[in-house]
Amino acid sequence: MDIKELRKEIDGINNDMLDLFVRRMKVSEEIAEYKRENGMPVIDRAREREILAAMSEKAGEEMEKYAYYFFSKVMDLSRAHQHEILTGESRVRKQIEDAIARAEEVFPQSGLIACQGVEGSNAQIACDKMFPRGHIMYVKSFKAVFDAVDAGLCKFGILPIENSANGSVRAVYELLRERKYPIVRSTKLYISHELLALPGTDISKIKRVYSHQQAIGQCENFLATLNAEIIPCENTAVAAKMVAESGDSEAAAIANAMCAELYGLDTIKEGIQDNNNNYTRFICITKTPVIYEGSNHISLIASCNNKPGALNDILSKINAHGINMNKLESCPISGKDFEFMFFIELDASVKDPGVIPLLEDLERSCPIFELIGNYAIV
């Protein structure tokens, strides 16, 4: 039998399987109605284990594990469909509907925005990109950005969340987990680091280098060539300002080119980052959830039970809806031994078909679940 004949046979089997799948889902709908009338829960683990055991045994030793996986996924879909039928308005659905209703036609171009650092920081550049007519209030820490928004001093806050070379800014993720403030916008900046010092400084004379920990991590190879103490501080622009005001000819800062101009420093060495494909993503947070038009990226926090296959259940649900997941990062749960929650990012909009049912399904099945935002990356 040649390949065309084999594919024709596969097509016939697929059609038969589809007919049977639709028939199974229709029966599942009837079961859902029966469960509603009799006050029964959707999940019946004993019945599911019974089916999986029977199908695995019937498949034979060679196909046992594939049959187990196949019927597991079929039951996942059946369970999700029953939940859609039986469940009333969920918390996450109401959150989404309220957030969409609050949105203006377009994302605002102005406002009072909290940024960590001082003039010349990368957060300021990200802020100017997202808010062309914005007014910035500078604060000293990432926590202070959240505090300013919380207190109503600023409507928005700008924070770095991840770097392409040095990974996530874990402190910001921790604050998002703790405060659960929604993300309403994001942008990506190309980051080029420069070694800045007082005019006339000889690179061989530099004994101290100041910068933010993320920038230090992004320039490790270059820093290894210096015989200098590396001193972390709260922001790259703060480091540049501090060196300029110190009058210390043995000190330098890692910052951007704008800081050299702002603070009267010389560029001793440019492009010192280890990786020239060096981008940092910034997010914009606010206090009240809003979903603006054009939002196509979803961030959420979820946890799963500490048992084999639990994380795979979450990933399978996302995969079943054909949604691309571009981030999955674990974070320990405070007060729990070796239990983790996950920061998940999806390329999707809550207005896409099937996305709200997916989020509702995750909300029902995950011990911890929070939608952090549906927003655009500009």
C-alpha positions in Angstrom: 0.0 0.0 0.0 1.5 3.4 -1.0 1.5 6.6 1.0 -1.6 8.0 -0.8 -3.7 5.0 0.1 -2.4 5.0 3.7 -3.3 8.7 4.0 -6.8 8.0 2.5 -7.3 5.4 5.1 -6.2 7.8 7.9 -8.7 10.4 6.5 -11.5 7.9 6.8 -10.5 7.0 10.3 -10.3 10.7 11.3 -13.8 11.2 10.0 -15.1 8.2 12.0 -13.3 9.5 15.1 -14.7 12.9 14.6 -18.3 11.5 14.4 -17.7 9.5 17.5 -16.1 12.5 19.3 -19.1 14.7 18.6 -21.4 12.0 19.6 -19.5 11.5 22.9 -19.6 15.3 23.6 -23.4 15.3 23.0 -23.8 12.5 25.5 -21.6 14.4 27.8 -24.0 17.3 27.6 -26.8 15.0 28.7 -24.7 13.8 31.6 -24.1 17.4 32.6 -27.9 18.1 32.7 -28.4 14.9 34.8 -25.7 16.1 37.2 -27.4 19.5 37.4 -30.8 18.0 38.2 -29.4 15.6 40.8 -26.9 18.0 42.4 -23.8 15.9 41.4 -20.3 17.4 40.9 -18.8 17.5 37.4 -15.6 15.6 38.5 -15.9 11.9 39.2 -12.3 10.7 39.7 -13.3 7.1 40.4 -15.3 6.9 37.1 -12.4 8.5 35.2 -9.8 6.0 36.7 -12.1 3.1 35.8 -12.3 4.3 32.2 -8.6 4.9 31.9 -7.8 1.5 33.3 -10.2 -0.3 31.0 -9.1 1.5 27.9 -5.4 1.0 28.7 -5.8 -2.7 29.2 -7.9 -3.1 26.1 -5.2 -1.2 24.0 -2.6 -3.8 24.8 1.0 -3.5 26.1 2.4 -1.6 23.0 -0.4 1.1 22.9 -1.3 1.2 26.6 0.5 4.6 27.4 -0.9 6.2 24.2 -4.4 5.1 24.9 -4.1 6.4 28.5 -3.0 9.8 27.2 -5.6 9.9 24.5 -8.5 9.2 26.7 -7.2 11.5 29.4 -7.3 14.4 26.9 -10.8 13.4 25.7 -12.0 13.4 29.3 -10.3 16.8 29.9 -12.4 18.3 27.0 -15.5 16.6 28.2 -15.1 17.9 31.7 -14.4 21.4 30.4 -17.6 21.3 28.3 -19.6 20.1 31.2 -18.3 23.0 33.3 -19.3 25.5 30.6 -22.9 24.1 30.8 -23.2 23.9 34.6 -21.2 26.9 35.9 -22.8 30.3 36.2 -20.9 33.5 36.0 -17.4 33.0 37.4 -15.2 35.5 39.2 -12.8 35.7 36.3 -15.5 36.2 33.7 -17.0 39.1 35.8 -13.5 40.6 36.2 -13.0 40.5 32.4 -16.4 42.0 31.6 -15.9 44.8 34.2 -12.4 45.5 32.8 -13.6 45.7 29.2 -16.5 48.0 30.2 -14.0 50.4 32.0 -11.8 50.8 28.9 -11.6 54.0 26.9 -11.5 53.7 23.1 -7.7 54.0 23.1 -5.0 53.7 25.6 -4.4 57.1 27.3 -1.4 59.1 26.1 -1.0 61.1 29.3 -1.3 60.8 33.1 0.9 60.8 36.2 3.2 57.8 36.2 5.4 56.3 38.9 8.9 55.2 37.8 11.8 53.8 39.8 15.0 55.8 39.6 15.8 59.2 38.2 15.9 61.0 34.9 17.7 59.0 32.3 16.6 55.6 33.5 15.4 52.9 31.1 12.1 53.0 32.9 11.8 56.7 32.0 12.4 55.8 28.3 9.8 53.0 28.5 7.4 55.5 30.1 7.9 58.0 27.4 7.2 55.3 24.8 3.9 54.2 26.4 2.8 57.7 27.5 4.1 60.4 25.0 2.6 63.2 27.1 3.0 61.6 30.5 4.2 63.2 33.7 6.7 61.1 35.7 7.0 60.9 39.5 10.3 59.2 40.4 10.4 56.9 43.4 13.3 54.9 45.0 12.2 51.2 44.6 9.9 48.8 42.7 7.8 48.5 45.9 7.5 52.3 46.0 6.0 52.2 42.4 3.2 49.9 43.7 2.8 52.0 46.8 2.4 55.2 44.7 -0.3 53.6 42.6 -2.0 52.1 45.7 -2.1 55.4 47.4 -3.6 57.2 44.4 -0.5 59.4 43.9 -0.2 58.0 40.4 -2.6 56.3 38.1 0.0 54.1 36.5 3.4 52.6 37.3 6.2 51.4 35.0 8.4 48.4 36.0 11.0 46.2 34.2 9.8 42.6 34.2 12.3 40.6 32.2 15.5 40.8 30.2 16.3 38.7 27.1 19.8 37.9 28.4 19.5 38.0 32.2 16.0 36.6 32.7 13.1 37.8 34.9 13.2 40.6 37.4 12.1 38.4 40.2 11.4 41.2 42.7 8.8 42.6 40.3 7.2 39.2 39.8 7.1 38.8 43.6 5.3 42.2 43.9 2.8 41.2 41.2 2.1 38.0 43.1 1.7 39.8 46.3 -0.3 42.9 45.2 -2.1 41.4 42.2 -2.2 44.7 40.4 -3.3 44.4 36.7 -0.9 44.9 33.8 -2.5 47.2 31.2 0.4 47.8 28.8 3.9 46.5 28.0 6.8 47.6 25.8 10.2 46.2 24.9 13.4 48.3 24.8 16.8 47.6 23.2 19.3 48.0 26.0 22.9 49.2 25.2 25.1 49.6 28.3 28.0 52.0 28.5 30.7 52.5 31.0 30.4 56.1 32.1 32.9 58.1 34.3 34.0 61.6 34.9 35.7 63.4 32.0 39.3 62.4 31.6 39.0 59.2 33.5 41.4 56.4 32.5 39.7 53.0 32.4 42.8 51.4 34.0 42.3 53.6 37.0 38.7 52.6 37.7 38.4 50.9 41.1 34.6 50.9 41.6 31.7 50.3 39.2 28.1 51.1 40.2 24.9 49.9 38.5 21.7 48.0 39.0 22.0 44.3 39.6 20.3 43.4 36.3 22.7 45.6 34.3 25.7 44.1 36.2 24.5 40.6 35.3 24.2 41.7 31.6 27.8 42.9 31.5 29.6 40.1 33.4 32.1 39.4 30.7 33.3 42.9 30.4 33.3 43.5 34.1 35.6 40.5 34.5 38.3 42.4 32.6 38.3 45.2 35.1 40.2 45.1 38.4 37.3 46.9 40.1 34.8 46.4 42.9 31.3 45.9 41.6 28.7 47.7 43.7 24.9 47.2 43.1 22.6 50.1 43.5 18.9 50.7 42.9 19.0 52.0 39.3 21.4 52.5 36.4 20.6 56.2 36.1 21.0 56.6 39.9 24.5 55.1 39.5 25.4 57.6 36.8 24.1 60.5 38.8 25.9 59.3 41.9 29.2 59.0 40.0 28.8 62.5 38.5 28.1 64.1 41.9 30.9 62.2 43.7 33.8 63.8 41.9 35.5 60.3 42.3 37.8 59.8 39.3 38.2 56.1 40.3 34.4 55.4 40.0 32.3 54.5 37.0 28.7 53.6 36.3 27.0 51.2 33.9 24.1 53.2 32.3 22.8 54.3 28.9 24.1 57.0 26.6 21.4 59.5 27.7 22.8 59.4 31.3 26.2 60.6 29.9 24.6 63.7 28.4 22.3 64.3 31.4 25.0 64.1 34.1 28.1 65.4 32.2 29.9 62.0 32.1 32.2 60.6 29.4 31.6 57.2 27.7 34.7 55.2 28.5 33.5 52.1 26.8 30.2 51.6 24.8 28.2 48.4 24.1 29.6 46.5 27.1 26.7 44.1 27.4 27.5 40.4 26.9 24.8 39.9 24.4 23.9 42.4 21.7 20.5 40.9 21.4 19.7 42.6 24.8 16.1 43.7 25.3 14.2 44.5 28.5 10.4 44.3 28.7 8.6 46.9 30.8 5.1 46.7 32.1 2.5 49.3 33.1 0.4 48.6 36.1 -2.7 50.3 37.5 -5.0 49.7 40.5 -8.2 48.8 38.7 -8.3 46.1 35.9 -8.9 47.6 32.5 -8.6 45.8 29.1 -8.1 48.1 26.2 -8.8 47.5 22.5 -6.0 45.6 20.8 -5.0 43.7 23.9 -3.4 40.4 22.7 -1.2 39.2 25.5 -2.4 37.5 28.8 -0.5 37.2 32.1 -1.8 35.0 34.8 -0.7 33.3 38.0 -1.7 29.7 38.7 -0.8 26.8 41.0 -1.4 23.1 40.8 -1.6 20.3 43.2 1.7 18.7 44.2 1.2 15.4 42.3 2.4 13.8 39.0 0.9 15.2 35.9 -0.7 18.3 37.7 1.2 20.9 35.7 0.7 18.9 32.5 -3.1 19.2 33.1 -2.7 23.0 33.0 -0.6 22.9 29.9 -2.9 20.5 28.2 -5.9 22.7 28.7 -4.0 25.6 27.1 -2.8 23.4 24.2 -6.3 22.1 23.7 -7.5 25.6 22.9 -4.6 26.1 20.4 -3.1 29.0 22.4 0.6 29.8 22.3 2.2 30.0 25.7 5.4 32.1 25.7 6.3 32.1 29.3 6.2 29.6 32.2 8.1 30.4 35.3 7.9 28.8 38.7 7.9 30.7 42.1 7.9 29.1 45.5 4.7 29.6 47.6 5.5 31.3 50.8 4.9 29.1 53.9 4.7 25.9 51.8 7.4 23.2 51.5 8.5 22.7 47.9 5.2 23.9 46.5 5.2 26.3 43.6 3.0 28.7 41.7 3.6 29.6 38.0 3.7 32.8 36.1 2.2 32.1 32.7 2.0 34.3 29.6 -0.2 33.6 26.6 -0.5 35.1 23.1 -4.3 35.6 23.3 -7.1 38.0 23.9 -10.1 37.4 26.2 -12.2 38.3 23.2 -10.9 35.3 21.3 -13.3 32.3 21.1 -12.7 29.8 23.9 -10.3 32.0 26.0 -12.8 32.9 28.8 -13.9 29.3 29.1 -10.2 28.3 29.4 -9.6 30.9 32.1 -12.7 29.7 33.9 -11.6 26.1 33.7 -8.2 27.1 35.2 -9.9 29.1 37.9 -12.0 26.1 38.9 -9.1 23.6 38.8 -6.1 25.5 40.2 -5.8 26.0 43.9 -4.4 29.5 43.2 -5.5 31.5 40.1 -5.2 35.2 39.3 -5.6 36.9 35.9 -3.0 39.6 36.0 -3.9 41.3 32.8 -4.8 41.2 29.1 -2.8 43.9 27.4 -0.9 45.0 24.2 2.8 45.0 23.8 3.8 48.1 21.9 
